Amino acid sequence: MHLVDEVFAGLVACRDACATRRQLLLAPLPLAVLATAAQASKINPSETAITLPNEISWVAWSGLPPHSGEMATLYGGLDKPGPYLVLMKWYPGYMSAPHSYATDRLSLVLSGTWWVNSGADFDPDATVPVPAGGFIRRVARTPHYDGVKKSSEVPAVIALFGIAPVELQLVDPIKPAWRRL
């Protein structure tokens, strides 16, 4: 039994020594983390542009019914040649008329539910719900329509990516471009 006691005492001593070494090694860690955080906070805005949610500037859609939606341009623009990224906020009770674009458009639903369909015939009851996290690719020159049903409690916010200038073509230009449900 004497040997077992010696082995046990050695293990306890090793555990205590290892704990002490671990404390000595980890003691400077908070200072290293603070130093790293201080370095990380010095972002060069010409290299990394950050826009926080409360800094995003939303504007009402021009030429469309009041309180039907808003847009925030994050990169490029719908009328400037090149890539763009915009946020669109659709309020409940509004849908677009069937239309198409000259280039593909990629859409990511960020919040709410966006109701979408393809085709030239406007039928809000035939739309498919796309919840937050859903992705939609609109193929160039194919008719489609979308919006938020009147029964929705919250607007849908969609991130739109594409190549501008955006050339929207209504399927039937005689009918309104925007539909109140």
For each residue, the residues with C-beta under 8 A, 3 or more apart:
1: 4 5
2: 5 6
3: 6 7
4: 1 7 8
5: 1 2 8 9
6: 2 3 9 10
7: 3 4 10 11
8: 4 5 11 12
9: 5 6 12 13
10: 6 7 13 14
11: 7 8 14 15
12: 8 9 15 16
13: 9 10 16 17
14: 10 11 17 18
15: 11 12 18 19
16: 12 13 19 20
17: 13 14 20 21
18: 14 15 21 22
19: 15 16 22 23
20: 16 17 23 24
21: 17 18 24 25
22: 18 19 25 26
23: 19 20 26 27
24: 20 21 27
25: 21 22
26: 22 23 29
27: 23 24
28: 31 32
29: 26 32 33
30: 33 34
31: 28 34 35
32: 28 29 35 36
33: 29 30 36 37
34: 30 31 37 38
35: 31 32 38 39
36: 32 33 39 40
37: 33 34 40 41
38: 34 35 41 42
39: 35 36 42
40: 36 37 43
41: 37 38
42: 38 39
43: 40 47 48 50
44: 47 48
45: 48 49 50
46:
47: 43 44
48: 43 44 45
49: 45
50: 43 45
51: 55 56 74
52: 55 56
53: 56
54:
55: 51 52
56: 51 52 53 72 74 87
57: 72
58: 70 71 72 87 89
59: 62 70 71 72
60: 64 66 67 69 70
61: 64 68 69 70 71
62: 59
63:
64: 60 61 68 69 177 178
65: 68 94 178 180
66: 60
67: 60 91
68: 61 64 65 90 91 93 94 178 180
69: 60 61 64 88 89 90 91 94 155
70: 58 59 60 61 88 89
71: 58 59 61 86 87 88 89
72: 56 57 58 59 86 87 89
73: 76 77 78 84 85 86
74: 51 56 85 86 87
75: 83 84 85
76: 73 80 82 83 84 85 164
77: 73 80 84 86 164
78: 73 84 86 164 165 166
79: 164 165 166
80: 76 77 84 164 165
81: 164 165
82: 76 163 164
83: 75 76 161 162 163 164
84: 73 75 76 77 78 80 160 161 162 163 164 166
85: 73 74 75 76 159 160 161
86: 71 72 73 74 77 78 159 160
87: 56 58 71 72 74 110 157 158 159 160
88: 69 70 71 157 158 160
89: 58 69 70 71 72 155 156 157
90: 68 69 94 112 114 146 147 148 155 156 157 158
91: 67 68 69 94 148 155
92: 148 149 150 151 152 153 154 155
93: 68 148 149 150 180 181
94: 65 68 69 90 91 147 148 178 179 180 181
95: 115 122 124 127 145 146 147 148 178 179 181
96: 99 145 146 147 177 178 179
97: 122 145 170 171 172 175 176 177 178 179
98: 119 120 121 122 143 144 145 170 171 172
99: 96 143 144 145 168 169 170 171 177
100: 140 141 142 143 144 168 169 171
101: 104 105 138 140 141 162 166 167 168 169
102: 140 141 166 167 169
103: 140 162 163 166 167
104: 101 137 138 139 140 162 163
105: 101 137 138 160 161 162
106: 135 136 137 138 160 161 162
107: 114 135 136 137 138 158 159 160 161
108: 133 134 135 136 158 159 161
109: 112 113 114 130 131 132 133 134 135 136 156 157 158
110: 87 132 157 158 159
111: 132 154 155 156 157
112: 90 109 131 132 148 152 154 155 156 157
113: 109 129 130 131 132 148 149 152 156
114: 90 107 109 129 130 134 136 146 147 148 156 158
115: 95 124 127 128 129 130 146 147 148 149
116: 127 128 130 136 144 145 146
117: 123 126 127 128 144 145 146
118: 142 143 144
119: 98 123 143 144 145
120: 98 143 171 172
121: 98
122: 95 97 98 145 179
123: 117 119 126 127
124: 95 115 127 147 149 179 181
125:
126: 117 123
127: 95 115 116 117 123 124 145 146 147 149
128: 115 116 117
129: 113 114 115
130: 109 113 114 115 116 134 136
131: 109 112 113 134
132: 109 110 111 112 113
133: 108 109
134: 108 109 114 130 131
135: 106 107 108 109
136: 106 107 108 109 114 116 130
137: 104 105 106 107
138: 101 104 105 106 107 142 144
139: 104 142
140: 100 101 102 103 104
141: 100 101 102
142: 100 118 138 139
143: 98 99 100 118 119 120 171
144: 98 99 100 116 117 118 119 138
145: 95 96 97 98 99 116 117 119 122 127
146: 90 95 96 114 115 116 117 127
147: 90 94 95 96 114 115 124 127 179 181
148: 90 91 92 93 94 95 112 113 114 115 152 155 156
149: 92 93 113 115 124 127 152 181
150: 92 93 181
151: 92
152: 92 112 113 148 149 155 156
153: 92
154: 92 111 112
155: 69 89 90 91 92 111 112 148 152
156: 89 90 109 111 112 113 114 148 152
157: 87 88 89 90 109 110 111 112
158: 87 88 90 107 108 109 110 114
159: 85 86 87 107 108 110
160: 84 85 86 87 88 105 106 107
161: 83 84 85 105 106 107 108
162: 83 84 101 103 104 105 106 166
163: 82 83 84 103 104
164: 76 77 78 79 80 81 82 83 84
165: 78 79 80 81
166: 78 79 84 101 102 103 162
167: 101 102 103
168: 99 100 101
169: 99 100 101 102
170: 97 98 99 173 175 177
171: 97 98 99 100 120 143
172: 97 98 120 175
173: 170
174:
175: 97 170 172
176: 97 179
177: 64 96 97 99 170
178: 64 65 68 94 95 96 97
179: 94 95 96 97 122 124 147 176
180: 65 68 93 94
181: 93 94 95 124 147 149 150
